[in-house]
């Protein structure tokens, strides 16, 4: 059950505005605070823009862009909120200082979330008077459409706060993913960052252009990743025996210089974790069942991509 | 103009069968060779399975599953082909030996492609009598649906062969991406492998399960990657100023331990390559135009994922 009624957003850049649009579309009253000149105008413009898609997806009863209110001081902005989401620039000292101010003026049972991409919650909560109600709640751009939010508690976070936050995120059509171990970059950004750094190496080494790399992602792995992550994808590539066969066949490739990233040792323990993970995930569905579902999905997705991919006019057609 | 009429597939595992299904659906006569016991039965079953989706996508005039013929010797199988695709297991010596046999019996103007995931073409063509007609043509599973094929020529490859191969791939509804510099793993697999290795580290370090990692990909970056690669995605995340602003804001994160992969130095030269790449790619379309297109796409894709994502019964709902 969701116990959140009033939400406040602190910091209204691309991510803060994304949260605001999502909260409004879900029928909440939203209070916003941002000291930057012209912030309110920019936010209202961003919400107008997002609203087109949010209407297509379907608004909650009573949802209105008019239910957004900017307040001039952070003290007042957070005073009545049940949930406060912080989205100031990704600098540790700045975030800690803003979070300390929020902590000072918020109700003691309010939940405070931070959109930080990379900083672990134990670091951010260390200066708070009530660190038990602090979590990292890391969303993905565009926040008003993408469902994923990584929820990470720090050393001092109350488990019940993580639970209440997840119930809230569930209720606003998000997919909260609780990360149980604090690491820099959490989980999703570590995966993205690995791919991103390899992409920069390829550009830097003159192997491919930015455009060629984008094409290499979209028309291959990208189409699959919209439906299945890397593990289930490889489970299917293994044929009837799934991941077990896949690891036998491509395990040795982990030693090859196929990326600048060194792989972990493929120990029996790691193998079993990966195989059992895929098998329990797949549950009763055989590889053939999953393939069937994947194919139906891909046929429809290919039409969609054909319609909406911003195909370049400049990509070399050999 | 496409000059290929007869195609032969050597090696009929998951990838070889994927090629066969695609060629048949595009209206070709296909000859196959695989010395393994029961290979023909397995291939016909795989083609039957693929055919369901291929019919949904639309078959070429005259396309028929009956136009597949298995031939018992590799010599005969390749003798009349205009295009031969090799898909034997990923072991350098095995591939070289099979390719040498193909080279010996194929017509001198036939094109020989290899599906190798990681080996560079100069290595594979080194023992051929006619290395000039050899290319790497690396596809993605399922080959009968995913459009990407990386085309890489080696030191001895004739540029005209690369061109003819691309025309052929274009004509069978693929997206040929020519890679101009030979590196292990080509381009797409280097990107995937970087993400895959980071994923294995996360499992190995006990940060997340295979299922949590899959969720972290699908509901965040994966949905975006079906439409835009990492560069255009970040171009949009940068707001009105696109990639230029993005690199200013997140450039410093390259120094942070957000993945086990070390980033290249973000020199002015690399910055400009990345920024100019995105700007020329985006062409006349402003970030706002691209956002609008992205949002329409995402709204439809979210419905599709909701319908087809193999949602786990076991994923911890906090």
Contacts between the chains, C-beta under 8 A, distances in Angstrom:
chain1	res1	chain2	res2	distance
A	13	B	239	7.9
A	14	B	237	6.6
A	14	B	239	5.7
A	49	B	288	7.3
A	49	B	291	7.2
A	49	B	292	7.8
A	50	B	295	7.7
A	52	B	292	7.7
A	52	B	295	7.1
A	53	B	295	4.1
A	53	B	296	7.1
A	53	B	298	7.2
A	53	B	299	5.3
A	56	B	296	7.7
A	56	B	299	4.8
A	57	B	299	5.5
A	57	B	302	7.3
A	89	B	249	7.5
A	90	B	249	7.6
A	90	B	250	7.7
A	90	B	253	7.4
A	117	B	250	8.0
A	117	B	253	7.3
A	117	B	258	8.0
A	118	B	253	6.5
A	118	B	256	5.9
A	118	B	258	5.4
A	140	B	219	7.8
A	140	B	220	4.0
A	140	B	221	7.0
A	140	B	224	7.9
A	141	B	236	7.5
A	141	B	237	5.1
A	142	B	291	7.6
A	142	B	294	7.6
A	142	B	295	6.8
A	142	B	298	7.3
A	145	B	295	6.4
A	145	B	298	4.8
A	145	B	299	6.9
A	145	B	302	7.0
A	146	B	219	6.7
A	146	B	220	5.9
A	146	B	223	6.1
A	146	B	224	7.5
A	146	B	298	7.4
A	147	B	219	4.7
A	147	B	302	7.5
A	148	B	215	7.4
A	148	B	216	6.7
A	148	B	218	8.0
A	148	B	219	3.8
A	148	B	220	3.8
A	150	B	216	7.0
A	151	B	318	7.6
A	162	B	318	6.5
A	163	B	318	5.8
A	166	B	317	7.9
A	166	B	318	4.3
A	170	B	317	7.9
A	175	B	215	6.8
A	175	B	219	4.6
A	176	B	318	6.7
A	177	B	212	6.1
A	177	B	215	5.4
A	177	B	216	5.8
A	177	B	219	7.7
A	178	B	316	7.0
A	178	B	318	4.9
A	179	B	207	7.1
A	179	B	208	6.5
A	179	B	212	7.6
A	180	B	207	7.9
A	180	B	208	7.9
A	181	B	205	7.6
A	181	B	206	6.1
A	181	B	207	4.7
A	181	B	208	7.7
A	183	B	202	8.0
A	183	B	205	7.5
A	183	B	207	5.4
A	184	B	256	6.2
A	184	B	257	4.9
A	184	B	258	5.6
A	185	B	256	7.3
A	185	B	257	7.5
A	185	B	258	3.3
A	185	B	259	6.6
A	187	B	202	6.2
A	187	B	207	6.4
A	187	B	208	4.9
A	187	B	212	6.8
A	187	B	213	6.4
A	187	B	216	4.7
A	188	B	216	4.1
A	188	B	217	7.1
A	188	B	220	4.9
A	188	B	221	6.5
A	189	B	258	5.9
A	190	B	198	5.6
A	190	B	202	6.6
A	190	B	258	5.7
A	190	B	259	4.9
A	191	B	195	5.2
A	191	B	198	5.5
A	191	B	199	6.1
A	191	B	202	7.8
A	191	B	213	7.0
A	191	B	216	6.6
A	191	B	217	6.3
A	191	B	221	7.3
A	191	B	259	7.7
A	192	B	195	7.9
A	192	B	220	7.9
A	192	B	221	5.1
A	192	B	230	7.4
A	193	B	198	7.9
A	193	B	253	7.4
A	193	B	258	4.4
A	193	B	259	4.3
A	193	B	261	7.5
A	194	B	194	4.4
A	194	B	195	5.4
A	194	B	197	7.0
A	194	B	198	3.7
A	194	B	259	4.1
A	194	B	260	7.4
A	194	B	261	4.9
A	195	B	191	5.2
A	195	B	192	7.9
A	195	B	194	5.4
A	195	B	195	4.6
A	195	B	230	6.1
A	196	B	230	5.4
A	196	B	234	7.7
A	197	B	194	7.1
A	197	B	254	7.0
A	197	B	259	6.4
A	197	B	261	4.7
A	197	B	262	7.3
A	197	B	263	4.3
A	197	B	264	7.5
A	198	B	190	5.6
A	198	B	191	5.4
A	198	B	193	7.9
A	198	B	194	3.8
A	198	B	261	6.5
A	199	B	191	6.1
A	199	B	230	5.3
A	199	B	231	7.1
A	200	B	254	7.7
A	200	B	263	6.1
A	200	B	264	5.3
A	200	B	266	7.7
A	200	B	270	6.8
A	200	B	274	7.3
A	201	B	263	7.8
A	201	B	264	5.3
A	202	B	183	8.0
A	202	B	187	6.2
A	202	B	190	6.6
A	202	B	191	7.7
A	203	B	270	6.6
A	203	B	273	5.5
A	203	B	274	6.2
A	203	B	277	7.3
A	204	B	264	4.4
A	204	B	270	5.2
A	204	B	273	7.8
A	205	B	181	7.6
A	205	B	183	7.5
A	206	B	181	6.1
A	207	B	179	7.1
A	207	B	180	7.9
A	207	B	181	4.7
A	207	B	183	5.4
A	207	B	187	6.4
A	208	B	179	6.5
A	208	B	180	7.8
A	208	B	181	7.7
A	208	B	187	4.9
A	209	B	273	7.8
A	209	B	277	5.5
A	210	B	229	8.0
A	210	B	231	4.1
A	210	B	273	7.3
A	210	B	274	5.8
A	210	B	277	3.1
A	210	B	278	5.9
A	210	B	281	6.6
A	211	B	231	7.4
A	211	B	277	5.9
A	211	B	280	7.6
A	211	B	281	4.7
A	212	B	177	6.1
A	212	B	179	7.6
A	212	B	187	6.8
A	213	B	187	6.4
A	213	B	191	7.0
A	213	B	229	5.9
A	213	B	230	7.0
A	213	B	231	6.4
A	214	B	228	6.6
A	214	B	229	2.6
A	214	B	230	6.9
A	214	B	231	5.2
A	214	B	232	5.5
A	214	B	281	7.2
A	215	B	148	7.4
A	215	B	175	6.8
A	215	B	177	5.4
A	215	B	229	6.8
A	216	B	148	6.7
A	216	B	150	7.0
A	216	B	177	5.8
A	216	B	187	4.7
A	216	B	188	4.1
A	216	B	191	6.6
A	216	B	229	7.3
A	217	B	188	7.1
A	217	B	191	6.3
A	217	B	225	5.4
A	217	B	229	4.0
A	217	B	230	6.4
A	218	B	148	8.0
A	218	B	225	6.6
A	218	B	226	6.8
A	218	B	227	6.7
A	218	B	228	6.9
A	218	B	229	5.5
A	219	B	140	7.8
A	219	B	146	6.7
A	219	B	147	4.7
A	219	B	148	3.8
A	219	B	175	4.6
A	219	B	177	7.7
A	220	B	140	4.0
A	220	B	146	5.9
A	220	B	148	3.9
A	220	B	188	4.9
A	220	B	192	7.9
A	221	B	140	7.0
A	221	B	188	6.5
A	221	B	191	7.4
A	221	B	192	5.1
A	221	B	225	7.3
A	222	B	222	7.5
A	222	B	225	3.5
A	222	B	226	5.0
A	222	B	227	7.7
A	222	B	229	6.9
A	223	B	146	6.1
A	223	B	226	5.3
A	224	B	140	7.9
A	224	B	146	7.5
A	225	B	217	5.5
A	225	B	218	6.7
A	225	B	221	7.3
A	225	B	222	3.5
A	225	B	225	5.3
A	225	B	226	7.0
A	226	B	218	6.8
A	226	B	222	5.0
A	226	B	223	5.3
A	226	B	225	7.0
A	226	B	226	3.8
A	226	B	301	6.3
A	226	B	305	6.3
A	227	B	218	6.7
A	227	B	222	7.6
A	227	B	305	6.2
A	227	B	308	6.2
A	227	B	309	5.8
A	227	B	310	7.8
A	228	B	214	6.6
A	228	B	218	6.9
A	228	B	309	7.9
A	228	B	310	7.1
A	229	B	210	8.0
A	229	B	213	5.9
A	229	B	214	2.6
A	229	B	215	6.8
A	229	B	216	7.3
A	229	B	217	4.0
A	229	B	218	5.5
A	229	B	222	6.9
A	230	B	192	7.4
A	230	B	195	6.2
A	230	B	196	5.4
A	230	B	199	5.3
A	230	B	213	7.0
A	230	B	214	7.0
A	230	B	217	6.5
A	231	B	199	7.1
A	231	B	210	4.1
A	231	B	211	7.4
A	231	B	213	6.4
A	231	B	214	5.2
A	232	B	214	5.5
A	232	B	310	7.0
A	234	B	196	7.7
A	236	B	141	7.5
A	237	B	14	6.6
A	237	B	141	5.1
A	239	B	13	7.9
A	239	B	14	5.8
A	249	B	89	7.5
A	249	B	90	7.6
A	250	B	90	7.7
A	253	B	90	7.4
A	253	B	117	7.3
A	253	B	118	6.5
A	253	B	193	7.4
A	254	B	197	7.0
A	254	B	200	7.7
A	256	B	118	5.9
A	256	B	184	6.2
A	256	B	185	7.3
A	257	B	184	4.9
A	257	B	185	7.5
A	258	B	117	8.0
A	258	B	118	5.4
A	258	B	184	5.6
A	258	B	185	3.3
A	258	B	189	5.9
A	258	B	190	5.7
A	258	B	193	4.4
A	259	B	185	6.7
A	259	B	190	4.9
A	259	B	191	7.8
A	259	B	193	4.4
A	259	B	194	4.1
A	259	B	197	6.4
A	259	B	261	7.4
A	260	B	194	7.4
A	260	B	261	6.0
A	260	B	262	7.0
A	261	B	193	7.6
A	261	B	194	4.9
A	261	B	197	4.7
A	261	B	198	6.5
A	261	B	259	7.3
A	261	B	260	6.0
A	261	B	261	3.9
A	262	B	197	7.3
A	262	B	260	7.0
A	263	B	197	4.4
A	263	B	200	6.1
A	263	B	201	7.8
A	264	B	197	7.5
A	264	B	200	5.3
A	264	B	201	5.3
A	264	B	204	4.4
A	266	B	200	7.7
A	270	B	200	6.8
A	270	B	203	6.6
A	270	B	204	5.2
A	273	B	203	5.5
A	273	B	204	7.8
A	273	B	209	7.8
A	273	B	210	7.3
A	274	B	200	7.3
A	274	B	203	6.2
A	274	B	210	5.8
A	277	B	203	7.3
A	277	B	209	5.5
A	277	B	210	3.1
A	277	B	211	5.9
A	278	B	210	5.9
A	280	B	211	7.6
A	280	B	314	5.6
A	281	B	210	6.6
A	281	B	211	4.7
A	281	B	214	7.2
A	281	B	312	5.1
A	281	B	314	6.8
A	281	B	315	7.9
A	282	B	310	7.4
A	283	B	312	6.9
A	283	B	313	5.7
A	283	B	314	7.0
A	285	B	310	6.4
A	288	B	49	7.3
A	290	B	310	5.7
A	291	B	49	7.2
A	291	B	142	7.6
A	292	B	49	7.8
A	292	B	52	7.6
A	293	B	308	5.6
A	293	B	310	5.9
A	294	B	142	7.6
A	294	B	308	7.7
A	295	B	50	7.7
A	295	B	52	7.0
A	295	B	53	4.1
A	295	B	142	6.8
A	295	B	145	6.4
A	296	B	53	7.1
A	296	B	56	7.7
A	296	B	308	6.3
A	297	B	304	6.4
A	297	B	305	7.8
A	297	B	307	7.8
A	297	B	308	3.8
A	298	B	53	7.2
A	298	B	142	7.3
A	298	B	145	4.7
A	298	B	146	7.4
A	299	B	53	5.3
A	299	B	56	4.8
A	299	B	57	5.6
A	299	B	145	6.9
A	300	B	304	5.6
A	300	B	308	7.9
A	301	B	226	6.3
A	301	B	301	7.0
A	301	B	304	6.3
A	302	B	57	7.3
A	302	B	145	6.9
A	302	B	147	7.5
A	304	B	297	6.5
A	304	B	300	5.6
A	304	B	301	6.3
A	304	B	304	7.1
A	305	B	226	6.4
A	305	B	227	6.2
A	305	B	297	7.8
A	307	B	297	7.8
A	308	B	227	6.2
A	308	B	293	5.6
A	308	B	294	7.7
A	308	B	296	6.3
A	308	B	297	3.8
A	308	B	300	8.0
A	309	B	227	5.8
A	309	B	228	7.9
A	310	B	227	7.9
A	310	B	228	7.1
A	310	B	232	7.0
A	310	B	282	7.4
A	310	B	285	6.4
A	310	B	290	5.8
A	310	B	293	5.9
A	312	B	281	5.1
A	312	B	283	7.0
A	313	B	283	5.7
A	314	B	280	5.7
A	314	B	281	6.8
A	314	B	283	7.0
A	315	B	281	7.8
A	316	B	178	7.0
A	317	B	166	8.0
A	317	B	170	7.9
A	318	B	151	7.6
A	318	B	162	6.6
A	318	B	163	5.7
A	318	B	166	4.2
A	318	B	176	6.7
A	318	B	178	5.0
